[in-house]
Amino acid sequence: MPLLTRRSLLAGAAACIAAPSLVLAQKSDDVDIVVIGAGVAGIAAARRILAAKRRVVLLEAAGHVGGRCITDTRTFGVPLDRGAHWLYSPDSNPLAKFAGPAGLDLYRAPPGQKIRVGRRYARESELEDFLSVLVRARHAIAEAARRKADISCGQALPKELGDWRDTIEFVLGPFTCSKDLGDVSATDFSRMAPRDSASFCRQGLGTLVARLADELPIRLSTPVTRIETWRRGRVTVETPKGNIVARAAIVTASTSVLAAGKINFDPNLPRRYTDAIDHLRLGSYDRIALEMTGSPFGAQSDDLIFEKSDSVRTAGMLANVSGNQICMIDVAGKFGRELAAEGERAMADFAVEWLTKLYGAEIRESVKRAYTTRWNKEPFVLGAISAAAPGGQSARAALMEPVRNRVWFAGEAVHETLWGTVGGAWQSGERAAEAAMKRLGLIASPHESAPERPVRRRRRRRRRAPQARRPRFWPFGSY
C-alpha cells in the first residue's frame, strides 16, 4: 500500500471532483487497457476507464502531462498558456464543469475582435465591411464542400474579397487551422461545429488539464516505440523502460508523431490508416509572448486584435491576457513555420516589428521580456492543429475505426466536428475508452458507469429592445 502523505490526502479529498471512482496505479504490467499519451485525450480516456473500475496505465513520452495544453507560470510569474488557450462552448464543454470544483476560475472571453488599419483601429463601417466579407468567404467554402470533389478552401474563396483578402485568408487559414487555406480541405473546414462562445481559465487552461490528471497511473518520460498485436486478445507495448501487456491500447499521439514513424506497429497499419494520418498532419502555430510596461495598446483585458494586412507576414494578438501585462502574438501557417525555423530571436524581433508598425516606434520601449514557443520542434508533438488536407475529408472517420479490435486512436484529430479543440480531444478520448471497453466486454454498454455530465439549467429568456447587432467572429482553432 502506498505511503499516505498530506498531498495524497488533499488529492483524495478532491477525487470526486477530479476523477470519480479512481483506483490505485497498477503495480503489474498486465492491465486491461494501456493509454499512450497523457494529453487531453489520454487523460480523458484513462479517467473513463478508471471510472468503470478497470485496470489502466497511462504512458507519456514527455516529462509532463498536457500534450499541446500546457501552462507556464515561471517565465513571467503569471499563467501563460503555451498552447491551447480557448475553451469553446463552455456551457456544454466537458472540461468546463471541472473548473469550479477544482478551485479554478473560468470567465467569458469578450465577444468579437478589433482590427488595426495602419496605426488606428478600424472604424465601425470598416469593421462591418470586414465581417461582411468574412461571411461571404465562409459561405463560399460551405458551397464548395457540397460538391463531389473535395477542393481546398483557397480554391473555394470568391475573387471579390477586395483589400480584405490577406486578412481573411489569415483569419480563416493560419489563425483558425494552423495551415494556409490552400492546404485545408473545404469539406473538413465546413464540418466544424459552431463555436460562437468561449471562456478562458484565469489560472491557465493547462493548469485545469493538469489537475484532471492528478492521481492517474501515469508513467512520464516513457516513450512508446512499438505496438505489437500479433497475439490474439493481447497487445504488447514496448518502451525503453520495459514492455506492457494489455488487452487493448488507445493511442493519442499526434498525427505528425505517427506520420514520422516514432511509434512502430507490428503488423504494419493498413493503408487506410496511414493515408488518414498523412492527410491529418499537424499545421504550424506558435506564440510569441511579450511582457509589457504600462498600457501601450489602450486595450481591455483579452482583446483580440488583427491587422488589415497586405501580405502573409501578419499575426493575431490577444492583449492584456487575463488582466496581466502580457500580450500573446500568434503566428501560424507557412509563414509561421518559416519564422519559427529561424529561431526565437527572429520570432521576437518580428513581434516587436509588427507592433511598431501598428502602434508606433515608442512601443519598443514598452517591451520588457519575450518568450516564444516552437511546437514544430517539440519531439513528441511536431505541430499544432490537424486540419485535413484537400481530399482528406474521410480521414477522421477512418481513424475512429479500431485496428484489429485492439488499437483505438483518439485525440483532437479524431473528432469530426471539434477537431483542433480541447473539448474535441476530451470527447474523443472518452469515446475511444468506451468503445474499447465495450468491445472487450468490460462494460455492458457505452453508458454503463458513464462519466458525469454537466447539469443544464433552463434559462429564462430576456426581452431586449430592438437594436442593431454586430455579427460576432470567433477564432476556431484550439490555440
MONOR-V469732 format. One record per pair of residues at least 12 apart in sequence whose ideal C-beta (glycine too) atoms are under 10 Angstrom apart, sorted by the first residue. I is the first residue (numbers start at 1). GAP is how many residues later the second one is. Records with the same first field share a line. If there is no record, write none. Layout:
BEGIN
I: GAP, GAP
END
This chain:
BEGIN
1: 23
2: 22, 23, 25
7: 207
8: 206, 207
10: 204
11: 200, 203, 204
12: 202, 203
14: 87, 88, 89, 197, 200, 201
15: 199, 200
16: 85, 436
17: 80, 81, 82, 83, 84, 85, 86, 194, 195, 197
18: 29, 80, 83, 84, 193, 194, 195, 196, 197, 198
19: 24, 27, 28, 29, 31, 32, 79, 192, 193, 194, 195, 196, 197, 432
20: 27, 28, 30, 31, 429, 431, 432
21: 26, 29, 30, 31, 32, 428
22: 24, 25, 28, 29, 31, 192, 193, 194, 195
23: 26, 27, 28, 30, 31, 32, 33, 192, 194
24: 26, 191, 193
25: 25, 30, 31, 32, 33, 190, 191, 192, 193, 194
26: 29, 30, 31, 191, 218
27: 190
28: 27, 29, 216, 217
29: 28, 208, 213, 214, 215, 216, 217
30: 25, 27, 204, 214, 215, 216, 217
31: 18, 23, 24, 25, 26, 186, 206, 213, 214, 215, 216, 217
32: 17, 20, 22, 23, 24, 25, 214, 215, 216, 404, 405, 408, 410
33: 12, 13, 15, 16, 19, 21, 22, 23, 24, 25, 202, 213, 214, 215, 216, 217, 373, 375, 399, 400, 403, 404, 407, 409
34: 12, 15, 21, 22, 23, 24, 25, 185, 190, 193, 201, 202, 203, 205, 210, 211, 212, 213, 214, 215, 216, 217
35: 12, 13, 14, 21, 22, 23, 24, 25, 181, 182, 183, 202, 211, 213, 214, 215, 216, 217, 373, 375, 394, 397, 398, 401
36: 21, 22, 23, 24, 25, 186, 187, 188, 191, 201, 203, 208, 213, 214, 215, 216, 217, 227, 371, 373, 374
37: 21, 22, 23, 24, 25, 28, 30, 187, 213, 214, 215, 216, 217, 220, 226, 343, 373, 374, 392
38: 20, 21, 22, 23, 24, 26, 27, 28, 29, 171, 172, 175, 178, 180, 181, 182, 184, 214
39: 21, 23, 26, 27, 28, 29, 30, 31, 44, 45, 170, 174, 213, 214, 215, 341, 342, 371, 372, 373, 383, 386, 387, 390
40: 25, 26, 27, 28, 29, 44, 55, 165, 166, 168, 169, 172, 173, 212, 370, 371, 372, 381, 382, 383, 384, 385, 386, 387, 388, 389, 438
41: 26, 209, 210, 211, 212, 368, 369, 370, 371, 372, 373, 374, 381, 383, 384, 385, 386, 387, 388, 389, 390, 391, 392
42: 16, 17, 18, 23, 24, 25, 171, 174, 176, 208, 209, 210, 211, 368, 369, 383, 387, 390, 391
43: 15, 17, 22, 23, 24, 26, 52, 166, 167, 168, 169, 170, 171, 173, 175, 209, 382, 383, 386
44: 50, 51, 165, 168, 206, 208, 366, 378, 381, 382, 383, 384, 385, 386, 387, 388, 389, 407
45: 13, 205, 206, 207, 363, 365, 366, 381, 383, 384, 385, 386, 387, 388, 389, 391
46: 12, 166, 167, 170, 171, 172, 204, 206, 383, 387
47: 165, 166, 168, 169, 379, 382, 383, 386, 404
48: 202, 378, 381, 382, 383, 384, 385, 386, 388, 389, 395, 401, 402, 403
49: 167, 199, 201, 380, 381, 383, 384, 385, 387, 388, 393, 394, 400
50: 165, 166, 167, 383, 399
51: 379, 382, 397, 398, 399, 400, 401
52: 381, 382, 385, 390, 391, 396, 397, 398, 399
53: 389, 390, 396
54: 193, 379, 382, 383, 386, 388, 389, 395
55: 162, 191, 192, 387
56: 160, 161, 190, 194, 377
57: 159, 160, 161, 162, 165, 180, 187, 189
58: 155, 158, 159, 160, 161, 162, 164, 192, 194
59: 158, 159, 160, 161, 162, 163, 164, 165, 178, 180, 182, 185, 190
60: 153, 158, 159, 160, 161, 162, 163, 164, 192, 320
61: 159, 160, 161, 162, 163, 164, 178, 192, 196, 201, 202, 318, 319, 320
62: 158, 159, 160, 161, 316, 317, 318, 319
63: 157, 158, 159, 317
64: 142, 146, 149, 154, 156, 157
65: 141, 144, 145, 147, 148, 149, 151, 153, 155
66: 15, 16, 17, 18, 139, 140, 141, 142, 143, 144, 146, 147, 356
67: 16, 17, 139, 142, 185, 186, 187, 311, 313, 314, 344, 345, 355, 358
68: 14, 15, 16, 138, 141, 186, 214, 217, 305, 307, 310, 313, 315, 316, 317, 343, 344, 352, 354, 357, 410, 411
69: 12, 13, 14, 15, 16, 26, 135, 136, 137, 138, 139, 140, 141, 343, 353, 356, 409, 410
70: 12, 13, 14, 134, 135, 136, 137, 139, 140, 303, 308, 311
71: 12, 13, 14, 130, 132, 133, 134, 135, 136, 137, 138, 139
72: 132, 134, 217, 299, 301
73: 130, 131, 133, 134
74: 297
75: 214, 216, 251, 294, 295, 296
76: 213, 214, 215, 245, 248, 249, 250, 292, 293, 295
77: 214, 247
78: 124, 125, 126, 213, 243, 244, 245, 246, 247, 248
79: 121, 122, 123, 124, 125, 126, 127, 128, 242, 243, 245, 247
80: 124, 126, 207, 209, 211, 241, 242, 244, 246, 248, 291, 293
81: 119, 120, 123, 124, 125, 126, 206, 208, 237, 240, 241, 247, 292, 398
82: 122, 124, 204, 205, 207, 246, 289, 290, 291, 293, 296, 397
83: 122, 123, 202, 203, 204, 290, 292, 295, 298, 301, 339, 395, 396
84: 120, 121, 122, 125, 300, 301, 328, 336, 337, 338, 339, 341, 393, 394, 395
85: 24, 113, 115, 116, 119, 120, 121, 202, 217, 233, 236, 243, 245, 337, 390, 392, 393, 394
86: 23, 109, 112, 113, 114, 119, 218, 232, 334, 335, 336, 337, 388, 389, 390, 391, 392, 393
87: 12, 19, 22, 110, 111, 112, 113, 114, 118, 121, 334, 335, 336, 391
88: 21, 105, 106, 107, 108, 109, 110, 111, 330, 332, 333, 334, 335, 336, 386, 387, 388, 389, 390
89: 104, 105, 106, 107, 108, 109, 110, 329, 332, 334
90: 16, 17, 18, 19, 107, 108, 109, 110, 111, 333, 364
91: 106, 108, 363, 365, 366, 368
92: 105, 331, 361, 362, 364
93: 13, 104, 105, 106, 325, 328, 329, 330, 331, 333, 334, 361
94: 328, 329, 330, 332, 333, 335, 336, 357, 358, 359, 360
95: 104, 106, 110, 113, 114, 117, 326, 327, 328, 330, 331, 332, 359
96: 103, 105, 112, 327, 358
97: 355, 356, 357, 358
98: 110, 111, 113, 114, 354, 356
99: 100, 102, 103, 104, 106, 108, 109, 112
101: 110
102: 99, 101, 105, 106, 109, 110, 112
103: 100, 108
104: 97, 98, 99, 100, 101, 103, 104, 107
105: 94, 95, 96, 97, 98, 217
106: 93, 94, 95, 96, 97, 99, 102
107: 92, 93, 94, 95, 194, 195, 215, 216
108: 89, 90, 91, 92, 194
109: 88, 89, 90, 91, 192, 193, 194, 195, 209, 365, 366
110: 88, 90, 190, 191, 192, 193, 194
111: 85, 86, 87, 193, 359, 360, 361, 362, 363
112: 15, 19, 191, 192, 358, 359, 360, 361, 362
113: 14, 17, 18, 58, 190, 191, 192, 193, 203, 204, 205, 359, 360, 361, 362
114: 13, 183, 185, 186, 189, 190, 191, 192, 193, 203, 205
115: 12, 15, 16, 49, 52, 56, 189, 190, 191, 192, 193, 194
116: 181, 189, 190, 191, 192, 193, 201, 239, 241, 242, 243
117: 13, 190, 191, 241
118: 189, 190, 239, 240
119: 237, 238, 239, 240, 241
120: 238, 239
121: 177, 178, 184, 237
122: 184, 185, 186
124: 346
126: 38, 182
127: 343, 344, 346
128: 340, 342, 343
129: 33, 34, 35
130: 34, 37, 38, 41, 176, 178, 343
131: 33, 339, 340, 341, 342
132: 32, 339
133: 25, 27, 28, 29, 30, 31, 32, 34, 35
134: 27, 30, 33, 34, 37, 38, 337, 339
135: 336, 338
136: 21, 22, 24, 25, 28, 32
137: 16, 19, 20, 21, 23, 24, 27, 28, 31, 32, 34, 35, 44
138: 15, 18, 19, 30, 34, 51, 52, 335
139: 17, 19
140: 13, 15, 16, 17, 18, 19, 20, 21, 46
141: 12, 13, 14, 15, 16, 17, 31, 40, 43, 44, 45, 46, 48, 49
142: 14, 44, 45, 47, 48, 49
143: 13, 15, 43, 47
144: 12, 13, 41, 42, 43, 45, 46
145: 40, 41, 42, 43, 44, 45, 46, 248
146: 40, 41, 44
147: 39, 40
149: 37, 38, 241, 242
150: 35, 36, 37, 38, 238, 239, 240, 241, 242, 243, 244
151: 31, 34, 35, 36, 239, 240
152: 21, 27, 28, 29, 30, 31, 32, 33, 34, 37, 237, 238, 239
153: 16, 19, 20, 23, 24, 26, 27, 28, 29, 30, 31, 32, 33, 34, 35, 36, 37, 234, 237
154: 15, 18, 19, 26, 27, 28, 29, 30, 32, 236
155: 26, 27, 31, 235
156: 25, 28, 30, 33, 34
157: 12, 15, 16, 24, 25, 29
163: 145, 146, 147
164: 144, 145
165: 144, 145
166: 141, 142, 143, 144, 145, 146, 147, 148
167: 139, 140, 141, 142, 143, 147
168: 13, 141
169: 12, 13, 140, 143, 145, 164
170: 136, 137, 139, 141, 142, 143, 144, 145, 146, 161, 162, 163, 165
171: 135, 138, 143, 145, 302, 304, 305
172: 12, 17, 301, 303, 304
173: 16, 110, 139, 159, 160, 161, 214
174: 109, 110, 111, 138, 140, 141, 142, 156, 157, 158, 159, 160, 161, 162, 163, 210, 211, 213, 303
175: 110, 129, 131, 139, 140, 141, 155, 156, 157, 158, 161, 300, 301, 302, 304
176: 13, 16, 19, 107, 109, 140, 156, 157, 209, 211, 244, 298, 299, 300, 301, 303
177: 12, 15, 106, 108, 155, 156, 207, 208, 209, 210, 211, 242, 243, 298, 299, 300
178: 104, 105, 106, 107, 108, 152, 154, 155, 158, 159, 197, 205, 206, 207, 208, 209, 242, 299, 300, 301
179: 102, 103, 104, 105, 106, 153, 154, 155, 157, 158, 204, 205, 206, 207, 208, 209, 210, 298
180: 103, 104, 132, 152, 153, 154, 155, 156, 157, 207
181: 152, 206
182: 151, 152, 207, 208
183: 98, 100, 150, 151, 204, 205, 206, 207
184: 99, 149, 203, 204, 205, 206, 208
185: 94, 95, 202, 203, 204, 205, 206, 207, 208, 209, 210
186: 202, 204, 207
187: 201, 203, 204, 205, 206, 207
188: 91, 92, 198, 199, 200, 201, 202, 203, 204, 205, 206, 207, 208, 228, 229, 231
189: 198, 199, 204, 230, 287
190: 203
191: 197, 202, 205, 225, 226, 227, 228
192: 195, 224, 225, 226, 227, 228, 229, 232, 284, 285
193: 222, 223, 224, 225, 226, 228, 230, 231, 283
194: 223, 280, 282
195: 222, 223, 225, 226, 228, 279, 280, 281, 282
196: 276, 277, 278
197: 275, 277
198: 104, 223, 276, 277
200: 101, 102, 118, 121, 122
201: 121
202: 119, 120, 121, 122
203: 119
204: 117, 118
205: 217, 273
206: 216
208: 214
209: 213, 216, 217
212: 214
219: 20, 22, 23, 25
221: 18, 19, 20
222: 15, 17, 18, 19, 20, 22
223: 15, 16, 17, 18, 30, 34, 39, 40, 156, 157
224: 13, 14, 15, 16, 20, 25, 27, 29, 38, 39, 40
225: 12, 13, 14, 15, 37, 38, 39
226: 12, 13, 17, 37, 38, 39, 40
227: 22, 24, 36, 37, 38, 39, 42, 176, 179, 180
228: 15, 17, 36, 37, 38, 39
229: 19, 20, 36, 37, 38, 174, 175, 176, 177, 178
230: 36, 37, 174
231: 14, 175
232: 172, 174
233: 14, 15, 172, 173, 207
234: 12, 13, 14, 172
235: 12, 13, 14, 168, 169, 171, 172
236: 13, 30
237: 12, 14, 26, 170
238: 25, 26, 28
246: 160, 190, 194
247: 159, 189, 190, 192, 193, 194, 195
248: 154, 156, 157, 158, 159, 160, 184, 185, 187, 188, 189, 191, 192, 194
249: 153, 154, 157, 158, 159, 160, 187
250: 152, 157, 158, 159, 160, 161, 178, 179, 182, 183, 185, 186
251: 12, 14, 148, 152, 156, 157, 158, 159, 160, 163, 181
252: 156, 157, 158, 159, 160, 161, 162, 173, 176, 177, 180
253: 127, 128, 129, 156, 157, 158
254: 23, 26, 27, 28, 121, 124, 126, 127, 128, 129, 130, 132, 157, 158, 159
255: 21, 22, 23, 24, 25, 26, 27, 127, 128, 131, 133, 140, 144, 154, 156, 157, 158, 159
256: 21, 24, 25, 26, 27, 119, 120, 122, 124, 125, 126, 127, 128, 130, 157
257: 20, 25, 121, 122, 123, 124, 125, 126
258: 15, 16, 18, 19, 20, 22, 23, 124, 141, 151, 153, 155
259: 15, 18, 19, 20, 21, 22, 23, 123, 124
260: 17, 21, 119, 122
262: 117, 118, 120
265: 138, 139, 142
267: 136, 137
269: 134, 135, 138, 140
270: 128, 131, 133, 134
272: 122, 123, 125, 126, 127, 129
273: 122, 125, 126, 128, 130, 134, 136
274: 124
275: 116, 117, 119, 120, 123
276: 112, 116, 118, 119, 120, 121, 122, 123, 124, 125, 133, 137, 138
277: 109, 115, 118, 121, 122, 132, 136
278: 111, 114, 117
279: 107, 108, 109, 110, 111, 112, 113, 114, 115, 116, 117, 119, 120, 134
280: 105, 106, 107, 108, 109, 112, 115, 116, 118, 119, 131, 132, 133, 134, 139
281: 101, 102, 105, 106, 107, 108, 111, 132
282: 93, 94, 99, 100, 101, 102, 103, 104, 105, 130, 131, 138
283: 49, 50, 51, 53, 54, 92, 93, 100, 101, 102, 103, 104, 106, 137, 194
284: 47, 48, 49, 50, 51, 52, 53, 54, 55, 56, 57, 90, 91, 92, 98, 99, 100, 101
285: 45, 46, 47, 48, 51, 52, 55, 88, 90, 91, 98, 99, 100, 135, 192, 193, 194
286: 29, 43, 44, 45, 46, 50, 51, 53, 54, 58, 61, 86, 87, 88, 89, 90, 91, 98, 193
287: 28, 31, 41, 42, 43, 44, 45, 49, 60, 64, 84, 85, 86, 87, 88, 192
288: 27, 29, 39, 40, 41, 42, 43, 48, 51, 52, 56, 59, 60, 61, 62, 63, 64, 66, 82, 83, 84, 85
289: 29, 32, 37, 38, 39, 40, 41, 59, 62, 80, 81, 82, 83, 84
290: 27, 29, 35, 36, 37, 38, 39, 58, 61, 62, 65, 73, 76, 77, 78, 79, 80, 81, 82
291: 33, 34, 35, 36, 75, 76, 77, 78, 79, 80
292: 27, 28, 32, 33, 34, 35, 63, 71, 73, 74, 75, 76, 77
293: 32, 72, 73, 74, 75
294: 31, 71, 72
295: 24, 25, 30, 71
296: 23, 29, 31, 59, 63, 64, 66, 67, 68, 69, 70, 71
297: 20, 22, 23, 30, 58, 61, 62, 66, 69
298: 21, 22, 61
299: 18, 19, 20, 21, 28
300: 19, 20, 23
301: 17, 18, 19, 20, 21, 22, 23
302: 16, 17, 18, 19, 20, 21, 26
303: 14, 15, 16, 17, 18, 24
304: 12, 13, 14, 15, 169, 170, 171
305: 12, 13, 14, 22, 24, 53
306: 167, 169
307: 47, 50, 51
309: 45
311: 24
312: 21, 22, 23, 24, 26
313: 18, 22, 23, 25, 26, 37, 40, 41, 44
314: 17, 18, 19, 21, 22, 40, 43
315: 13, 14, 15, 16, 17, 20, 21, 24, 35, 36, 39, 40, 43
316: 12, 13, 14, 15, 16, 159, 163
317: 12, 13, 34, 37, 38, 41
318: 12, 157
325: 41, 43
326: 43, 45
327: 24, 28, 39, 40
328: 23, 43, 45, 151
329: 18, 19, 21, 22, 23, 25, 26, 41, 43
330: 21, 43, 54, 145, 147, 149
331: 16, 19, 20, 23, 41, 42
332: 52, 53, 145, 147
333: 51
335: 15
336: 14, 39, 40, 48
337: 37, 38, 39, 46, 47
339: 12, 33, 35
340: 32, 33, 34, 35, 36, 37
341: 33, 35, 36
343: 29, 31
344: 26, 27, 28, 29, 30
345: 25, 27
346: 26
347: 23, 24, 25, 26, 27
348: 19, 21, 22, 23, 24
349: 21
350: 22
351: 16, 19, 21
352: 12, 14, 15, 18
355: 12
373: 106
375: 104
384: 36, 93, 94, 95
385: 27, 28, 34, 35, 36, 91, 92, 93, 94
386: 13, 25, 26, 27, 28, 29, 33, 34, 38, 92
387: 26, 32, 33, 89, 90
388: 25, 31
393: 23
394: 22
395: 18, 19, 21
396: 13, 16, 17, 18, 19, 20, 21, 23, 32
397: 17, 19
398: 16
399: 12, 14, 15, 16, 17, 29, 33
400: 14, 15, 16, 28, 31, 32, 35
401: 34
402: 30, 33, 34, 37
405: 30, 31, 34, 35
406: 30, 33, 34
407: 25, 29
408: 20, 21, 23, 24, 25, 26, 27, 28, 31
409: 19, 23
410: 15, 16, 17, 18, 19, 20, 21, 22, 23, 25, 26
411: 13, 14, 17, 18, 21
412: 12, 13, 14, 15, 16, 17, 65, 66
413: 12, 15
414: 13, 14, 15, 17, 18
415: 12, 13, 14, 16
416: 12
418: 58, 60
419: 57, 58, 59
420: 56, 57, 58, 59
421: 55, 56, 57, 58
422: 56
423: 55
424: 54
425: 53
426: 25
430: 16, 20, 21
431: 15
433: 13, 18
434: 12, 13, 14, 15, 16, 17
437: 12
END
